[in-house]
Amino acid sequence: MKIFKFLFFLFFIISWIIPSTAVFGQSENPEYPVYIVQPGDTINLIAIKFNVSATDIIAANNITDPNLLSVSTPLVIPGIKGVSGVLTYKAVSIGENPDSLARIYQIPKDVIFRLNQTTSPSEFYIGSNVILVESPENSYQQSSLSSGDSLFERSILENASFWETTILNQVDNPWAILPKETFILPIGTNNDNQTNVEFIGLPLTQGKSAVINVNSMSQDLSGRVGNLELKFFSNNSQQSSIFGIHAMLPAGLYPFHLEFKNNLDQNVVIDQLILIQQGFYPQDPPLQVDPSTLDESLTKPEDDLIFQVTSPFTTEQLWSGVFNYPVDEPVCIKSWFGNRRSYNDQPYNRFHTGVDFGVCANLNIYAPADGKVVFTDSLLTRGNATLIDHGLGVYSGFWHQETILVEEGQFVKAGDLIGTIGNTGRSTGPHLHWELLVNGIQVDPLPWLETVFP
C-alpha cells in the first residue's frame, strides 16, 4: 500500500514539474514568423509594414549593419507571437475578406486579425495591405456557391470529398457557407463555376493606370470605380478594362461595383469599398506664363476639343508590348507627371498632365507605340499638337512641337519620326510634353515603358 502511495506522490510531483518547465521554455524561446526581404526593402520599411520597432528587428536578427540588407534574406519578425511560417504582404483583391483569405491561405481567421492588429472585417477593403502567412505549395482552387446551391451538392457534382471540403473551409457545418461566398476546393476537382477576377495595379493610386481581367465572356459585364464607368473589351478568353485614376482625385475609400454572368450563366454581383491612395506628387517651382493661356474662356474650348478627339473607343488594340521613350537617349526629364503647379502666383490647384523631356540628344520626337494619328493642329496652350490613338481608349499627346511631321489618318509604328521638339503654346522653354490618356483620364506614361498593358 505504501508503495502505491509513494508512486502516486511521485507521479503528482512529476506532472506538476513538467508543465511548468514547458511553459518556462516557451517564454524563453518564443516562436516568431519570418519575412523574406524583397527588392526595395529597408529595415525601416519592413518595420512599418509589420508595425514593429526597427530596433527590435535588428536585435532579433543580430544585424550589425542595417544598411547592408540583401534581397532574399530571411528576417525574424519579433512581436508577433504564436504565429509561425513565412509572412507575406499583399493588397486585398476583389471579393476577398477575412473568411476567404483564411480559407485560401489555410490559416485561422483569428490569426489574420492578430497579424493585422484588427478585429473588424470592414478594414479588409480592396487595395488595403494585409499581412498573411504564405500558403502551402499545394494550394487550392477557389469557387463560389450559386443561389440554391449547397456545399454538399457542389462537393458531389465536382467529385470532391464533402468532409475534406468542409474542413478546408474552416466551418463547423457545410451550411455556414452562403451563396456568392468564396470557398476552396481540393486541386483536381471539376470546377465549372470558378470565377476569376484579377485586379492589376492595387492599391489604386492617383495618376496611375490599372487593369481588371474578368474570366467571363458575358455581354452584360459592367463595372464602376467611384463615378468612373469601366469600359470592357474582349481579351483572349476573358474581358478586360484599362482605366486611370485622376491625379487630383482625393485619396480615400470609394465604392466598387462589378456585375456579370459567370460560366453557368448565373448573375455575379460584387460590391466592395476600394482604396485610392495618394500619389505623393511634389510641387513644381512657380511658373510665369502669358496670362491669356490661363484664361478659361480660351482654354476650356481647347480642353473640350481634346476630350472630344480622345473620347472614341477603338475596340482593336493597335500596340503590343511596352511603350518606348518618345525621344532619343540620353533622356532628360525636366518635369514629372502629377507635379502640382502654380502659374503666375496662383494657388497650386493644377497638376502637370504629362512628362516634359528637354533637349539632350536631338530634337526628334518618335511614336512610342503603334497607332493612328487622329489630330494635328496648332493650339493656344498646347502649341503644335499631335494625338495618336493606340486603341482601347489609350491615346498619346505631343505638345509644344516646333514641327509636325505626320498627318491625320496616318498609321505609325513605334519609333517612327512624328515631329520635332519646340517651344510653342504655353511653354517656358524648348521641350516635349508627352501626355498619355486612358479613357479620357491623364495618367503617368512612365509605367507603360516597363509594364505590358493590359
Secondary structure as UniProt FT lines:
FT   HELIX           2..28
FT   STRAND          34..36
FT   TURN            39..40
FT   HELIX           43..50
FT   HELIX           54..60
FT   TURN            61..62
FT   TURN            66..67
FT   TURN            71..72
FT   STRAND          74..76
FT   TURN            78..79
FT   TURN            81..82
FT   STRAND          86..91
FT   TURN            94..95
FT   HELIX           98..105
FT   HELIX           109..115
FT   TURN            116..117
FT   HELIX           121..123
FT   STRAND          129..133
FT   STRAND          141..144
FT   TURN            147..148
FT   HELIX           151..157
FT   TURN            158..159
FT   HELIX           162..168
FT   TURN            169..170
FT   HELIX           174..176
FT   TURN            179..180
FT   STRAND          182..185
FT   TURN            187..188
FT   TURN            192..193
FT   STRAND          197..200
FT   STRAND          204..205
FT   TURN            206..207
FT   STRAND          209..214
FT   TURN            219..220
FT   STRAND          222..225
FT   TURN            226..227
FT   STRAND          228..229
FT   STRAND          233..235
FT   TURN            236..237
FT   STRAND          238..244
FT   TURN            247..248
FT   STRAND          252..261
FT   TURN            263..264
FT   STRAND          267..277
FT   HELIX           291..294
FT   HELIX           296..309
FT   STRAND          333..335
FT   TURN            337..338
FT   STRAND          340..341
FT   TURN            344..345
FT   STRAND          350..351
FT   STRAND          355..357
FT   STRAND          364..366
FT   STRAND          371..379
FT   TURN            380..382
FT   STRAND          383..391
FT   TURN            392..393
FT   STRAND          394..404
FT   TURN            408..409
FT   STRAND          411..412
FT   TURN            414..415
FT   STRAND          417..422
FT   STRAND          431..438
FT   TURN            439..440
FT   STRAND          441..443
FT   HELIX           446..449
//
